[in-house]
Amino acid sequence: MAIASYAELIAYFALLLGLTPVLGIYLARVFLEQPVFLSRLVNPLERIIYRLSFIDPKEEMPWKKYAMSLVIFSLGGFISLFLLLIGQSLLPLNPQAFNNLSWALAFNTAISFVTNTNWQAYSGESTLSYFSQMVGLSVQNFLSAAAGMAVMLAFFRGLTRSKSKVIGNFWVDLVRSILYVLLPLSLILALLLVSQGVMQNWSPYITATTLEGDTQTIPMGPAASQIAIKQLGTNGGGYFGSNSAHTLENPTGLANFLQALAILLLPSALVYCFGLMTGARQHALLIYLLMLGLMLSSLTISWWSETLPNQSLGIIGSLEGKELRIGSNNSILWAIITTATSNGSVNAMLDSLSPLAGGLALVQILLGEVVFGGVGSGLYGMILFVMLTVFLAGLMVGRTPEYFGKKIEVIEIQMVLVGLILPSMVVLIGAGCSVVWPIALKSLNNSGPHGLTEMLYAWGSAANNNGSAFGGLNANTDYFNIGLGIAMLIGRFGVMIPVLAIAGSLASKASVPPSSATLATDTPVFFVLLLFVIIIIGALTFFPCLVLGPIVEHFLMLSGRQF
């Protein structure tokens, strides 16, 4: 690796680690409703929104009402976006006169953006109008990210409150997440991206003449505003079909650096915020170090794997599918951070990574998107693993397990298991059916272990709300549009609702003072226990599939065999 690549990598993580506590402190003050520098500007707008929406910001909700508000809100978003997409030809800001989407593609796309998955079975620049991109997709990028943060905040309150029947107000959490966090950060990032040449206009598409004398259509439109929130909100859906590999979406090395930083910024800062809001700073630090360690391990192995010789091609490493404008190492870094979070954007084709690098990107998704994960969702997903670890450790010593002074009993552990196992079941059932049903196999462009990896990746990406595609799979069919859409719904709400149930149950309990038998959750011993639980529950569930997919392909590559 060149010295410049090392320097850029060091600068990236140095800036990330430097901004994490700054933004984490700001987030904690916002969510604790303490004054921040934006308060005078935003407070009047916040009050107007509550008044127009008939929301009493002082009224808090039991967990069932909170969950019902979340479901109704998401259902409304789905219906609105679905109707917009199947009727976009009748709506304004459509200079290219794009037709309506088919009902199956609109169904998939609406679910995708409402669930913060942003799986795209289409190319945006050739399918969607400016109105659909802005009013449909960009709006849902804000709303779905804010919904994840709202559930996270409710979970925090469940951990810290004692003998309480309420866990907050969903509408207040949603509004504050958007007004104080997502909107200002997106505005700043969008302006920075525009300064780097990222497109932002409403002009019709341009027909240009190439040097060879041929004509080429250059797409236009409001890209920068959508790209900013897609990265900050861990959404990932690109304005263009080639996503952040497109020169108008990611034109310079600095634009690439800023977008890569934005992907991890909020998930990283929210862990710091968790420590401040709950008072468990050492415990939050342990979670942060575990997340960072898992991600850096994947990054290191992926970089090493990309330097191995490909005997079937007679070369060391492969530049095919890599983004050479900004360096192939940046492609690997992006692939790891976009799958460590549930972002799903790409600046190069994951299908072109070496088998181990592509396999590790897949593993990070299959862990349940808890290695930082999505905005809000990654952290409460990791806490489910923490609670399972505490429960298992309690069984070992014959003591009722406790977390934040609350006894973890039958209802909590049942909900933990639902939240952890349900997405895995969806992945295995969906991929298992797809590799034997001819209607699904027709969509594969690759055979052998690589084809299996593509199929497993598609279902893993959908069920864990990542949204990136491995490539080589034609997902724009009724089978995949409907099947993956259902997987996205289960992967999102099959975790969110159990998390809220846990929050409500814990909030109603009295805190138990710690004793000598209480398992400390901020020690190296707990770090190791948590790591092994994540590996055993998260990774080994899919070990047979991984062996038959990327691991077999790795050894085939080293032996020079093709398939």
Buried (B, 14 or more C-beta within 10 A) or exposed (E): EEEEBEEBBEEBBEEBEEBBBEBBBBBBBBBEEEEBEBBEEBEEEBEEBBEEEEBEBEEBBBBEBBBBBBEEBBEEBBEBBBEBBBEBEEBEBBBBEBEBBBBBBBBBBBBBBBBBBBBBBBBBBEBBBBBBBBBBBBBBBBBBBBBBBBBBBBBBBBBBBBEBEBBBBBBBBBBBBBBBBBBBBBEBBBEBBBEBBBBBEEEEEEEEEEEEEEEEEEBBBBBBBBBBBBBBBBBBBBBBBBBBBBBBBBBBBBBBBBBBBBBBBBBBBBBBBBBBBBEBEEBBBBBBEBBBEBBBEBBEBBBEBBEBEBBBEEEEBBEEBBBEBBBBBBBBBBBBBBBBBBBBBBBBBBBBBBBBBBBBBBBBBBBBBBBBBBBBBBBBBBBBBBBBBBBBBBEEEEBEBBBBBBBBBEEBBEBBBBBBBBBBEBBBBBBBBBBEEEEBEEBBEBEBBBBBBBBBBBBBBBBBBBBBBBBBBEBBBBBBBBBBBBBBBBBBBBBBBBBBBBBBBBBBBEBBEEEEEBBEBBEEEBBEBBBEBBBEBBBEBBEEBBEBBBBBBBEBBBEEEEE
